[in-house]
């Protein structure tokens, strides 16, 4: 029996609602520590991150570490339906309310060409061990990632892991998957 992408997203949302605040906190700490220990992260000079909202892993500690380490840091800014660009930030205070309630860089933050990133942190609803990724449904990263050259990495709680996922030709796999499991 094949499960559709929308059914999988619903299943993950239901699993996320079942997490306690303590479970989220422990998971976030494990994911952050494993990301910060990645040799690819330590070597990266320019990183593209996202700020985790709602049930996503909290990525603010990663953002703050990258700035302290002197890395150039960019976050996504929505430019239209299914499209985004990268904007460089130096402080979280440069964020403004964006579509879908997601904070994003303000207009004064400089644009960054997608091909200049060494490492890109990619969000998602679900992941498989072979690098397949199921996004949240907007297609933003599937349209953006083909323009990039850097390595891609995702953070996944164990409730987001599946042995396989339905994929289509436009779905871009990730290079590294960091989980809160062994």
OpenMM code with the backbone's topology and positions (N, CA, C; nanometers):
from openmm import Vec3, app, unit

residues = "UNK UNK UNK UNK UNK UNK UNK UNK UNK UNK UNK UNK UNK UNK UNK UNK UNK UNK UNK UNK UNK UNK UNK UNK UNK UNK UNK UNK UNK UNK UNK UNK UNK UNK UNK UNK UNK UNK UNK UNK UNK UNK UNK UNK UNK UNK UNK UNK UNK UNK UNK UNK UNK UNK UNK UNK UNK UNK UNK UNK UNK UNK UNK UNK UNK UNK UNK UNK UNK UNK UNK UNK UNK UNK UNK UNK UNK UNK UNK UNK UNK UNK UNK UNK UNK UNK UNK UNK UNK UNK UNK UNK UNK UNK UNK UNK UNK UNK UNK UNK UNK UNK UNK UNK UNK UNK UNK UNK UNK UNK UNK UNK UNK UNK UNK UNK UNK UNK UNK UNK UNK UNK UNK UNK UNK UNK UNK UNK UNK UNK UNK UNK UNK UNK UNK UNK UNK UNK UNK UNK UNK UNK UNK UNK UNK UNK UNK UNK UNK UNK UNK UNK UNK UNK UNK UNK UNK UNK UNK UNK UNK UNK UNK UNK UNK UNK UNK UNK UNK UNK UNK UNK UNK UNK UNK UNK UNK UNK UNK UNK UNK UNK".split()
positions = [
    Vec3(0.0841, -0.1183, 0.0000),
    Vec3(0.0000, 0.0000, 0.0000),
    Vec3(0.0884, 0.1243, 0.0000),
    Vec3(0.0659, 0.2132, -0.0934),
    Vec3(0.1448, 0.3348, -0.1060),
    Vec3(0.0782, 0.4483, -0.0290),
    Vec3(0.1586, 0.5214, 0.0460),
    Vec3(0.1088, 0.6360, 0.1210),
    Vec3(0.1428, 0.7619, 0.0429),
    Vec3(0.0461, 0.8519, 0.0298),
    Vec3(0.0693, 0.9748, -0.0452),
    Vec3(0.1509, 1.0734, 0.0384),
    Vec3(0.2056, 1.1738, -0.0300),
    Vec3(0.2830, 1.2768, 0.0388),
    Vec3(0.1968, 1.3486, 0.1417),
    Vec3(0.0747, 1.3812, 0.1064),
    Vec3(-0.0114, 1.4535, 0.2013),
    Vec3(-0.0462, 1.3669, 0.3222),
    Vec3(-0.0654, 1.2359, 0.3012),
    Vec3(-0.0919, 1.1461, 0.4143),
    Vec3(0.0300, 1.1381, 0.5071),
    Vec3(0.1499, 1.1325, 0.4476),
    Vec3(0.2717, 1.1280, 0.5289),
    Vec3(0.2890, 1.2568, 0.6095),
    Vec3(0.2621, 1.3725, 0.5459),
    Vec3(0.2712, 1.5001, 0.6183),
    Vec3(0.1740, 1.5010, 0.7360),
    Vec3(0.0536, 1.4513, 0.7157),
    Vec3(-0.0452, 1.4441, 0.8234),
    Vec3(-0.0004, 1.3517, 0.9351),
    Vec3(0.0590, 1.2389, 0.8992),
    Vec3(0.1102, 1.1450, 0.9986),
    Vec3(0.2208, 1.2091, 1.0827),
    Vec3(0.3127, 1.2798, 1.0166),
    Vec3(0.4214, 1.3462, 1.0887),
    Vec3(0.3649, 1.4552, 1.1805),
    Vec3(0.2692, 1.5346, 1.1310),
    Vec3(0.2076, 1.6386, 1.2161),
    Vec3(0.1460, 1.5773, 1.3409),
    Vec3(0.0778, 1.4653, 1.3256),
    Vec3(0.0169, 1.3979, 1.4402),
    Vec3(0.1244, 1.3494, 1.5379),
    Vec3(0.2330, 1.2941, 1.4849),
    Vec3(0.3428, 1.2490, 1.5714),
    Vec3(0.4057, 1.3680, 1.6448),
    Vec3(0.4226, 1.4808, 1.5740),
    Vec3(0.4838, 1.5990, 1.6350),
    Vec3(0.3994, 1.6516, 1.7509),
    Vec3(0.2681, 1.6466, 1.7356),
    Vec3(0.1787, 1.6937, 1.8428),
    Vec3(0.1931, 1.6082, 1.9685),
    Vec3(0.2361, 1.4836, 1.9511),
    Vec3(0.2518, 1.3935, 2.0645),
    Vec3(0.3810, 1.4129, 2.1433),
    Vec3(0.4719, 1.4943, 2.0932),
    Vec3(0.5982, 1.5179, 2.1640),
    Vec3(0.5778, 1.6109, 2.2822),
    Vec3(0.6391, 1.5783, 2.3929),
    Vec3(0.6337, 1.6682, 2.5090),
    Vec3(0.7398, 1.7779, 2.4906),
    Vec3(0.7249, 1.8899, 2.5611),
    Vec3(0.8283, 1.9936, 2.5544),
    Vec3(0.9667, 1.9400, 2.5929),
    Vec3(0.9723, 1.8497, 2.6884),
    Vec3(1.1001, 1.7927, 2.7298),
    Vec3(1.1612, 1.7082, 2.6187),
    Vec3(1.0775, 1.6294, 2.5505),
    Vec3(1.1274, 1.5485, 2.4388),
    Vec3(1.1806, 1.6376, 2.3268),
    Vec3(1.1121, 1.7469, 2.2987),
    Vec3(1.1585, 1.8416, 2.1967),
    Vec3(1.2930, 1.9016, 2.2359),
    Vec3(1.3033, 1.9411, 2.3620),
    Vec3(1.4265, 2.0047, 2.4107),
    Vec3(1.5455, 1.9099, 2.3988),
    Vec3(1.5272, 1.7856, 2.4394),
    Vec3(1.6349, 1.6864, 2.4305),
    Vec3(1.6712, 1.6619, 2.2842),
    Vec3(1.5705, 1.6447, 2.2000),
    Vec3(1.5938, 1.6229, 2.0574),
    Vec3(1.6681, 1.7418, 1.9958),
    Vec3(1.6233, 1.8636, 2.0260),
    Vec3(1.6885, 1.9839, 1.9720),
    Vec3(1.8357, 1.9896, 2.0118),
    Vec3(1.8640, 1.9586, 2.1366),
    Vec3(2.0026, 1.9645, 2.1850),
    Vec3(2.0896, 1.8620, 2.1114),
    Vec3(2.0391, 1.7405, 2.0951),
    Vec3(2.1137, 1.6363, 2.0239),
    Vec3(2.1382, 1.6783, 1.8783),
    Vec3(2.0326, 1.7251, 1.8114),
    Vec3(2.0450, 1.7654, 1.6707),
    Vec3(2.1432, 1.8806, 1.6548),
    Vec3(2.1344, 1.9800, 1.7422),
    Vec3(2.2256, 2.0945, 1.7360),
    Vec3(2.3697, 2.0499, 1.7554),
    Vec3(2.3948, 1.9718, 1.8590),
    Vec3(2.5317, 1.9267, 1.8862),
    Vec3(2.5886, 1.8455, 1.7709),
    Vec3(2.5075, 1.7598, 1.7113),
    Vec3(2.5555, 1.6780, 1.5992),
    Vec3(2.5819, 1.7643, 1.4756),
    Vec3(2.4977, 1.8650, 1.4538),
    Vec3(2.5204, 1.9552, 1.3403),
    Vec3(2.6495, 2.0333, 1.3610),
    Vec3(2.6674, 2.0904, 1.4805),
    Vec3(2.7857, 2.1716, 1.5075),
    Vec3(2.9151, 2.0898, 1.5017),
    Vec3(2.9056, 1.9591, 1.5195),
    Vec3(3.0235, 1.8717, 1.5144),
    Vec3(3.0573, 1.8275, 1.3715),
    Vec3(2.9697, 1.8523, 1.2765),
    Vec3(2.9959, 1.8113, 1.1375),
    Vec3(3.1215, 1.8786, 1.0839),
    Vec3(3.2155, 1.8031, 1.0295),
    Vec3(3.3338, 1.8647, 0.9676),
    Vec3(3.2955, 1.9628, 0.8560),
    Vec3(3.1894, 1.9314, 0.7822),
    Vec3(3.1445, 2.0196, 0.6736),
    Vec3(3.0954, 2.1537, 0.7285),
    Vec3(3.0346, 2.1512, 0.8454),
    Vec3(2.9913, 2.2770, 0.9074),
    Vec3(3.1123, 2.3559, 0.9571),
    Vec3(3.2024, 2.2860, 1.0259),
    Vec3(3.3201, 2.3563, 1.0810),
    Vec3(3.4033, 2.4202, 0.9698),
    Vec3(3.4097, 2.3551, 0.8533),
    Vec3(3.4896, 2.4072, 0.7417),
    Vec3(3.4159, 2.5138, 0.6600),
    Vec3(3.2844, 2.5188, 0.6714),
    Vec3(3.2052, 2.6108, 0.5881),
    Vec3(3.2314, 2.7562, 0.6262),
    Vec3(3.2411, 2.8402, 0.5240),
    Vec3(3.2558, 2.9845, 0.5476),
    Vec3(3.1228, 3.0564, 0.5290),
    Vec3(3.0394, 3.0052, 0.4384),
    Vec3(2.9088, 3.0672, 0.4141),
    Vec3(2.8019, 2.9578, 0.4250),
    Vec3(2.7049, 2.9801, 0.5143),
    Vec3(2.6002, 2.8803, 0.5381),
    Vec3(2.4617, 2.9413, 0.5154),
    Vec3(2.3732, 2.8583, 0.4641),
    Vec3(2.2329, 2.8948, 0.4444),
    Vec3(2.1536, 2.8136, 0.5452),
    Vec3(2.0883, 2.8812, 0.6378),
    Vec3(2.0137, 2.8159, 0.7447),
    Vec3(1.8657, 2.8507, 0.7335),
    Vec3(1.7848, 2.7869, 0.8153),
    Vec3(1.6456, 2.8282, 0.8326),
    Vec3(1.6220, 2.8374, 0.9823),
    Vec3(1.5257, 2.9164, 1.0218),
    Vec3(1.4887, 2.9232, 1.1627),
    Vec3(1.3728, 2.8283, 1.1848),
    Vec3(1.3930, 2.7306, 1.2722),
    Vec3(1.2863, 2.6354, 1.3004),
    Vec3(1.1690, 2.7045, 1.3682),
    Vec3(1.0501, 2.6788, 1.3177),
    Vec3(0.9284, 2.7331, 1.3768),
    Vec3(0.8332, 2.6193, 1.4087),
    Vec3(0.7398, 2.6490, 1.4958),
    Vec3(0.6390, 2.5521, 1.5390),
    Vec3(0.7060, 2.4215, 1.5844),
    Vec3(0.6804, 2.3115, 1.5150),
    Vec3(0.7308, 2.1811, 1.5597),
    Vec3(0.8699, 2.1479, 1.5055),
    Vec3(0.9274, 2.2362, 1.4226),
    Vec3(1.0604, 2.2091, 1.3667),
    Vec3(1.1678, 2.2201, 1.4752),
    Vec3(1.2815, 2.1539, 1.4549),
    Vec3(1.3917, 2.1700, 1.5508),
    Vec3(1.4317, 2.3175, 1.5625),
    Vec3(1.4672, 2.3577, 1.6829),
    Vec3(1.5102, 2.4950, 1.7089),
    Vec3(1.6509, 2.5131, 1.6538),
    Vec3(1.6643, 2.5958, 1.5512),
    Vec3(1.7945, 2.6156, 1.4870),
    Vec3(1.8622, 2.7458, 1.5301),
    Vec3(1.8032, 2.8193, 1.6218),
    Vec3(1.8661, 2.9443, 1.6672),
    Vec3(2.0055, 2.9226, 1.7256),
    Vec3(2.0279, 2.8167, 1.8041),
    Vec3(2.1644, 2.7942, 1.8535),
    Vec3(2.2659, 2.7738, 1.7398),
    Vec3(2.2237, 2.7141, 1.6303),
    Vec3(2.3122, 2.6954, 1.5151),
    Vec3(2.3426, 2.8319, 1.4537),
    Vec3(2.2391, 2.9130, 1.4351),
    Vec3(2.2566, 3.0478, 1.3810),
    Vec3(2.3547, 3.1279, 1.4670),
    Vec3(2.3339, 3.1242, 1.5977),
    Vec3(2.4196, 3.2002, 1.6894),
    Vec3(2.5638, 3.1485, 1.6876),
    Vec3(2.5816, 3.0166, 1.6817),
    Vec3(2.7160, 2.9595, 1.6749),
    Vec3(2.7862, 3.0016, 1.5459),
    Vec3(2.7132, 2.9982, 1.4348),
    Vec3(2.7719, 3.0349, 1.3057),
    Vec3(2.8201, 3.1800, 1.3077),
    Vec3(2.7421, 3.2676, 1.3660),
    Vec3(2.7837, 3.4081, 1.3748),
    Vec3(2.9069, 3.4238, 1.4641),
    Vec3(2.9054, 3.3563, 1.5792),
    Vec3(3.0214, 3.3627, 1.6705),
    Vec3(3.1477, 3.3102, 1.6033),
    Vec3(3.1315, 3.2098, 1.5172),
    Vec3(3.2455, 3.1476, 1.4484),
    Vec3(3.2920, 3.2308, 1.3284),
    Vec3(3.2251, 3.3432, 1.3020),
    Vec3(3.2659, 3.4295, 1.1923),
    Vec3(3.2190, 3.3843, 1.0553),
    Vec3(3.1226, 3.2937, 1.0522),
    Vec3(3.0694, 3.2482, 0.9241),
    Vec3(2.9733, 3.3535, 0.8679),
    Vec3(2.9584, 3.3565, 0.7377),
    Vec3(2.8568, 3.4401, 0.6735),
    Vec3(2.7291, 3.3572, 0.6733),
    Vec3(2.6211, 3.4135, 0.7256),
    Vec3(2.4971, 3.3384, 0.7470),
    Vec3(2.3822, 3.4031, 0.6705),
    Vec3(2.3067, 3.3210, 0.6003),
    Vec3(2.1882, 3.3695, 0.5293),
    Vec3(2.0683, 3.2837, 0.5668),
    Vec3(1.9513, 3.3451, 0.5559),
    Vec3(1.8237, 3.2773, 0.5791),
    Vec3(1.7342, 3.3019, 0.4577),
    Vec3(1.6310, 3.2176, 0.4407),
    Vec3(1.5425, 3.2364, 0.3256),
    Vec3(1.4479, 3.3547, 0.3430),
    Vec3(1.4193, 3.4202, 0.2321),
    Vec3(1.3177, 3.5250, 0.2243),
    Vec3(1.2238, 3.4867, 0.1103),
    Vec3(1.0949, 3.4740, 0.1409),
    Vec3(0.9960, 3.4370, 0.0397),
    Vec3(0.9795, 3.5533, -0.0579),
    Vec3(0.9852, 3.5206, -0.1883),
    Vec3(0.9726, 3.6245, -0.2912),
    Vec3(0.8448, 3.6095, -0.3735),
    Vec3(0.7762, 3.4974, -0.3585),
    Vec3(0.6533, 3.4727, -0.4326),
    Vec3(0.6076, 3.3305, -0.4082),
    Vec3(0.4983, 3.2877, -0.4712),
    Vec3(0.4511, 3.1497, -0.4523),
    Vec3(0.5583, 3.0488, -0.4933),
    Vec3(0.6063, 2.9722, -0.3981),
    Vec3(0.7053, 2.8683, -0.4261),
    Vec3(0.8455, 2.9177, -0.4532),
    Vec3(0.8718, 3.0477, -0.4368),
    Vec3(1.0058, 3.0988, -0.4650),
    Vec3(1.0633, 3.1731, -0.3451),
    Vec3(1.1946, 3.1656, -0.3334),
    Vec3(1.2643, 3.2323, -0.2237),
    Vec3(1.4034, 3.2717, -0.2693),
    Vec3(1.4653, 3.3565, -0.1880),
    Vec3(1.6041, 3.3946, -0.2106),
    Vec3(1.6748, 3.3914, -0.0763),
    Vec3(1.8055, 3.3964, -0.0781),
    Vec3(1.8851, 3.3985, 0.0448),
    Vec3(1.9238, 3.5429, 0.0750),
    Vec3(1.9127, 3.5800, 0.2029),
    Vec3(1.9534, 3.7129, 0.2491),
    Vec3(2.0449, 3.6955, 0.3696),
    Vec3(2.1554, 3.7672, 0.3689),
    Vec3(2.2540, 3.7576, 0.4766),
    Vec3(2.2101, 3.8380, 0.5988),
    Vec3(2.2342, 3.7797, 0.7165),
    Vec3(2.2033, 3.8458, 0.8439),
    Vec3(2.3254, 3.8458, 0.9334),
    Vec3(2.3308, 3.9443, 1.0196),
    Vec3(2.4351, 3.9493, 1.1225),
    Vec3(2.3749, 3.9334, 1.2622),
    Vec3(2.2445, 3.9601, 1.2743),
    Vec3(2.1757, 3.9549, 1.4040),
    Vec3(2.0338, 3.9025, 1.3834),
    Vec3(1.9825, 3.8340, 1.4828),
    Vec3(1.8435, 3.7891, 1.4771),
    Vec3(1.7484, 3.9085, 1.4756),
    Vec3(1.7929, 4.0221, 1.5268),
    Vec3(1.7076, 4.1416, 1.5295),
    Vec3(1.6781, 4.1946, 1.3889),
    Vec3(1.7482, 4.1443, 1.2869),
    Vec3(1.7229, 4.1868, 1.1487),
    Vec3(1.6053, 4.1121, 1.0859),
    Vec3(1.5428, 4.0224, 1.1631),
    Vec3(1.4294, 3.9456, 1.1122),
    Vec3(1.3005, 4.0275, 1.1197),
    Vec3(1.2141, 4.0058, 1.0220),
    Vec3(1.0828, 4.0689, 1.0185),
    Vec3(0.9784, 3.9586, 0.9976),
    Vec3(0.8522, 3.9839, 1.0331),
    Vec3(0.7490, 3.8812, 1.0086),
    Vec3(0.7347, 3.8538, 0.8593),
    Vec3(0.7317, 3.7266, 0.8247),
    Vec3(0.7164, 3.6874, 0.6847),
    Vec3(0.5882, 3.6090, 0.6648),
    Vec3(0.5670, 3.5620, 0.5425),
    Vec3(0.4487, 3.4803, 0.5149),
    Vec3(0.4476, 3.3537, 0.6024),
    Vec3(0.3309, 3.3048, 0.6302),
    Vec3(0.3126, 3.1806, 0.7080),
    Vec3(0.3601, 3.1947, 0.8523),
    Vec3(0.3815, 3.3189, 0.8999),
    Vec3(0.4267, 3.3392, 1.0375),
    Vec3(0.5718, 3.3028, 1.0605),
    Vec3(0.6498, 3.2934, 0.9540),
    Vec3(0.7905, 3.2562, 0.9649),
    Vec3(0.8756, 3.3829, 0.9577),
    Vec3(0.9584, 3.4091, 1.0598),
    Vec3(1.0468, 3.5261, 1.0519),
    Vec3(1.1449, 3.5118, 0.9358),
    Vec3(1.1711, 3.6243, 0.8673),
    Vec3(1.2633, 3.6222, 0.7555),
    Vec3(1.3451, 3.7512, 0.7534),
    Vec3(1.4554, 3.7518, 0.6791),
    Vec3(1.5385, 3.8727, 0.6708),
    Vec3(1.4602, 3.9902, 0.6129),
    Vec3(1.4905, 4.1084, 0.6631),
    Vec3(1.4278, 4.2292, 0.6116),
    Vec3(1.4868, 4.2708, 0.4782),
    Vec3(1.4250, 4.3709, 0.4171),
    Vec3(1.4672, 4.4197, 0.2847),
    Vec3(1.6089, 4.4765, 0.2846),
    Vec3(1.6560, 4.5238, 0.4009),
    Vec3(1.7902, 4.5821, 0.4049),
    Vec3(1.9012, 4.4771, 0.4093),
    Vec3(1.8645, 4.3522, 0.4330),
    Vec3(1.9641, 4.2444, 0.4360),
    Vec3(2.0056, 4.2117, 0.2924),
    Vec3(2.1377, 4.2046, 0.2670),
    Vec3(2.1840, 4.1821, 0.1293),
    Vec3(2.1510, 4.0428, 0.0756),
    Vec3(2.1176, 4.0381, -0.0544),
    Vec3(2.0929, 3.9109, -0.1226),
    Vec3(2.2250, 3.8361, -0.1375),
    Vec3(2.2158, 3.7032, -0.1341),
    Vec3(2.3336, 3.6186, -0.1493),
    Vec3(2.3080, 3.5224, -0.2653),
    Vec3(2.3996, 3.5143, -0.3623),
    Vec3(2.3815, 3.4203, -0.4735),
    Vec3(2.3788, 3.2757, -0.4231),
    Vec3(2.2853, 3.1936, -0.4721),
    Vec3(2.2703, 3.0572, -0.4212),
    Vec3(2.3935, 2.9695, -0.4399),
    Vec3(2.4737, 2.9960, -0.5415),
    Vec3(2.5893, 2.9098, -0.5687),
    Vec3(2.7070, 2.9375, -0.4752),
    Vec3(2.6952, 3.0351, -0.3850),
    Vec3(2.8081, 3.0714, -0.2986),
    Vec3(2.8087, 3.0009, -0.1630),
    Vec3(2.7082, 2.9204, -0.1341),
    Vec3(2.7019, 2.8540, -0.0029),
    Vec3(2.7865, 2.7276, 0.0005),
    Vec3(2.8546, 2.7087, 0.1127),
    Vec3(2.9300, 2.5858, 0.1356),
    Vec3(2.8401, 2.4766, 0.1928),
    Vec3(2.7419, 2.5190, 0.2754),
    Vec3(2.6542, 2.4234, 0.3434),
    Vec3(2.5148, 2.4828, 0.3534),
    Vec3(2.4141, 2.3998, 0.3268),
    Vec3(2.2751, 2.4436, 0.3278),
    Vec3(2.1961, 2.3518, 0.4205),
    Vec3(2.1322, 2.4113, 0.5218),
    Vec3(2.0456, 2.3372, 0.6133),
    Vec3(1.9053, 2.3385, 0.5544),
    Vec3(1.8516, 2.2192, 0.5282),
    Vec3(1.7249, 2.2058, 0.4567),
    Vec3(1.6168, 2.1511, 0.5509),
    Vec3(1.5033, 2.2211, 0.5609),
    Vec3(1.3951, 2.1696, 0.6451),
    Vec3(1.3158, 2.0616, 0.5723),
    Vec3(1.2305, 1.9926, 0.6447),
    Vec3(1.1446, 1.8940, 0.5812),
    Vec3(1.0474, 1.8338, 0.6805),
    Vec3(0.9475, 1.7667, 0.6265),
    Vec3(0.8481, 1.6988, 0.7098),
    Vec3(0.8938, 1.5566, 0.7421),
    Vec3(0.9561, 1.4908, 0.6436),
    Vec3(0.9979, 1.3515, 0.6610),
    Vec3(1.1230, 1.3244, 0.5785),
    Vec3(1.1969, 1.2220, 0.6225),
    Vec3(1.3234, 1.1881, 0.5575),
    Vec3(1.3417, 1.0365, 0.5572),
    Vec3(1.4230, 0.9887, 0.4637),
    Vec3(1.4581, 0.8471, 0.4613),
    Vec3(1.6105, 0.8358, 0.4659),
    Vec3(1.6621, 0.7197, 0.5066),
    Vec3(1.8077, 0.7022, 0.5183),
    Vec3(1.8844, 0.7263, 0.3885),
    Vec3(1.8200, 0.7095, 0.2725),
    Vec3(1.8908, 0.7285, 0.1451),
    Vec3(1.8930, 0.8746, 0.0993),
    Vec3(1.8483, 0.9678, 0.1845),
    Vec3(1.8538, 1.1094, 0.1507),
    Vec3(1.7264, 1.1654, 0.0914),
    Vec3(1.6242, 1.0822, 0.0751),
    Vec3(1.4967, 1.1346, 0.0251),
    Vec3(1.4371, 1.2277, 0.1300),
    Vec3(1.3745, 1.3346, 0.0813),
    Vec3(1.3180, 1.4359, 0.1695),
    Vec3(1.1774, 1.4689, 0.1230),
    Vec3(1.0872, 1.4754, 0.2184),
    Vec3(0.9515, 1.5213, 0.1915),
    Vec3(0.9392, 1.6586, 0.2556),
    Vec3(0.9220, 1.7607, 0.1729),
    Vec3(0.9105, 1.8967, 0.2244),
    Vec3(0.7761, 1.9207, 0.2897),
    Vec3(0.7537, 2.0449, 0.3290),
    Vec3(0.6282, 2.0820, 0.3953),
    Vec3(0.5168, 2.1088, 0.2949),
    Vec3(0.5485, 2.1075, 0.1643),
    Vec3(0.4439, 2.1161, 0.0643),
    Vec3(0.4477, 2.2367, -0.0270),
    Vec3(0.5350, 2.3334, -0.0018),
    Vec3(0.5385, 2.4538, -0.0851),
    Vec3(0.6332, 2.4455, -0.2034),
    Vec3(0.7272, 2.3518, -0.2020),
    Vec3(0.8214, 2.3366, -0.3114),
    Vec3(0.9333, 2.4400, -0.3161),
    Vec3(0.9448, 2.5220, -0.2113),
    Vec3(1.0455, 2.6292, -0.2101),
    Vec3(1.1872, 2.5746, -0.2267),
    Vec3(1.2232, 2.4749, -0.1456),
    Vec3(1.3595, 2.4226, -0.1512),
    Vec3(1.3834, 2.3400, -0.2770),
    Vec3(1.2823, 2.2692, -0.3263),
    Vec3(1.2999, 2.1923, -0.4504),
    Vec3(1.3264, 2.2848, -0.5686),
    Vec3(1.2772, 2.4076, -0.5639),
    Vec3(1.3057, 2.5045, -0.6700),
    Vec3(1.4395, 2.5749, -0.6473),
    Vec3(1.4757, 2.5937, -0.5214),
    Vec3(1.5967, 2.6693, -0.4885),
    Vec3(1.7241, 2.5841, -0.4982),
    Vec3(1.7199, 2.4632, -0.4466),
    Vec3(1.8410, 2.3802, -0.4364),
    Vec3(1.9129, 2.3525, -0.5685),
    Vec3(1.8446, 2.3379, -0.6829),
    Vec3(1.9194, 2.3154, -0.8072),
    Vec3(2.0141, 2.4304, -0.8438),
    Vec3(1.9938, 2.5478, -0.7848),
    Vec3(2.0809, 2.6627, -0.8123),
    Vec3(2.2062, 2.6631, -0.7239),
    Vec3(2.2101, 2.5749, -0.6254),
    Vec3(2.3182, 2.5761, -0.5270),
    Vec3(2.4267, 2.4751, -0.5632),
    Vec3(2.5434, 2.4925, -0.4987),
    Vec3(2.6548, 2.3989, -0.5171),
    Vec3(2.6997, 2.3363, -0.3858),
    Vec3(2.6575, 2.3936, -0.2737),
    Vec3(2.7017, 2.3464, -0.1432),
    Vec3(2.6394, 2.2143, -0.1048),
    Vec3(2.6963, 2.1538, -0.0018),
    Vec3(2.6413, 2.0298, 0.0536),
    Vec3(2.5121, 2.0618, 0.1284),
    Vec3(2.4175, 1.9683, 0.1252),
    Vec3(2.2909, 1.9869, 0.1950),
    Vec3(2.2834, 1.8923, 0.3145),
    Vec3(2.2239, 1.9434, 0.4216),
    Vec3(2.2088, 1.8654, 0.5440),
    Vec3(2.0712, 1.8938, 0.6026),
    Vec3(2.0120, 1.7910, 0.6647),
    Vec3(1.8815, 1.8062, 0.7282),
    Vec3(1.8876, 1.7529, 0.8707),
    Vec3(1.8056, 1.8116, 0.9556),
    Vec3(1.7891, 1.7671, 1.0939),
    Vec3(1.6562, 1.6933, 1.1031),
    Vec3(1.6555, 1.5729, 1.1587),
    Vec3(1.5315, 1.4950, 1.1658),
    Vec3(1.5149, 1.4298, 1.3022),
    Vec3(1.3989, 1.4509, 1.3589),
    Vec3(1.3625, 1.3764, 1.4792),
    Vec3(1.3251, 1.2345, 1.4353),
    Vec3(1.3371, 1.1385, 1.5265),
    Vec3(1.3076, 0.9992, 1.4907),
    Vec3(1.1645, 0.9828, 1.4385),
    Vec3(1.0719, 1.0696, 1.4812),
    Vec3(0.9331, 1.0595, 1.4340),
    Vec3(0.9173, 1.1036, 1.2886),
    Vec3(1.0228, 1.1606, 1.2307),
    Vec3(1.0191, 1.2056, 1.0914),
    Vec3(1.0868, 1.1059, 0.9972),
    Vec3(1.1349, 0.9957, 1.0499),
    Vec3(1.2118, 0.8996, 0.9702),
    Vec3(1.1234, 0.7875, 0.9166),
    Vec3(1.1409, 0.7583, 0.7876),
    Vec3(1.0681, 0.6510, 0.7209),
    Vec3(1.1683, 0.5738, 0.6358),
    Vec3(1.1458, 0.4437, 0.6204),
    Vec3(1.2372, 0.3621, 0.5398),
    Vec3(1.2424, 0.4094, 0.3963),
    Vec3(1.1284, 0.4535, 0.3437),
    Vec3(1.1247, 0.5072, 0.2074),
    Vec3(1.0154, 0.6133, 0.2005),
    Vec3(1.0288, 0.7003, 0.1007),
    Vec3(0.9325, 0.8084, 0.0805),
    Vec3(0.8941, 0.8144, -0.0665),
    Vec3(0.7713, 0.8568, -0.0953),
    Vec3(0.7373, 0.8763, -0.2367),
    Vec3(0.8139, 0.9974, -0.2899),
    Vec3(0.8776, 0.9804, -0.4031),
    Vec3(0.9538, 1.0913, -0.4615),
    Vec3(0.9121, 1.1120, -0.6068),
    Vec3(0.9354, 1.2337, -0.6521),
    Vec3(0.9097, 1.2700, -0.7907),
    Vec3(1.0386, 1.3242, -0.8498),
    Vec3(1.0412, 1.3437, -0.9790),
    Vec3(1.1627, 1.3855, -1.0486),
    Vec3(1.2206, 1.5155, -0.9918),
    Vec3(1.1340, 1.6077, -0.9504),
    Vec3(1.1810, 1.7382, -0.9018),
    Vec3(1.2273, 1.7360, -0.7558),
    Vec3(1.2065, 1.6252, -0.6846),
    Vec3(1.2468, 1.6164, -0.5439),
    Vec3(1.3986, 1.6030, -0.5341),
    Vec3(1.4598, 1.6942, -0.4604),
    Vec3(1.6060, 1.6972, -0.4472),
    Vec3(1.6467, 1.6236, -0.3191),
    Vec3(1.7302, 1.5184, -0.3295),
    Vec3(1.7755, 1.4497, -0.2078),
    Vec3(1.8786, 1.5343, -0.1325),
    Vec3(1.8959, 1.5030, -0.0059),
    Vec3(1.9946, 1.5731, 0.0762),
    Vec3(2.1221, 1.4888, 0.0853),
    Vec3(2.2345, 1.5580, 0.1146),
    Vec3(2.3628, 1.4890, 0.1241),
    Vec3(2.3844, 1.4236, 0.2605),
    Vec3(2.3426, 1.4922, 0.3673),
    Vec3(2.3639, 1.4421, 0.5041),
    Vec3(2.2337, 1.4505, 0.5830),
    Vec3(2.2058, 1.3463, 0.6592),
    Vec3(2.0890, 1.3437, 0.7472),
    Vec3(2.1380, 1.3279, 0.8907),
    Vec3(2.1041, 1.4235, 0.9747),
    Vec3(2.1371, 1.4167, 1.1166),
    Vec3(2.0095, 1.3839, 1.1919),
    Vec3(2.0145, 1.2775, 1.2737),
    Vec3(1.8961, 1.2381, 1.3497),
    Vec3(1.9258, 1.2448, 1.4988),
    Vec3(1.8191, 1.2378, 1.5764),
    Vec3(1.8340, 1.2350, 1.7219),
    Vec3(1.8406, 1.0921, 1.7728),
    Vec3(1.8566, 0.9967, 1.6808),
    Vec3(1.8763, 0.8571, 1.7187),
    Vec3(2.0234, 0.8239, 1.7156),
    Vec3(2.0569, 0.7044, 1.7535),
    Vec3(2.1973, 0.6592, 1.7483),
    Vec3(2.2521, 0.6713, 1.6083),
] * unit.nanometer
topology = app.Topology()
chain = topology.addChain("A")
for resn in residues:
    res = topology.addResidue(resn, chain)
    for name in ("N", "CA", "C"):
        topology.addAtom(name, app.Element.getBySymbol(name[0]), res)
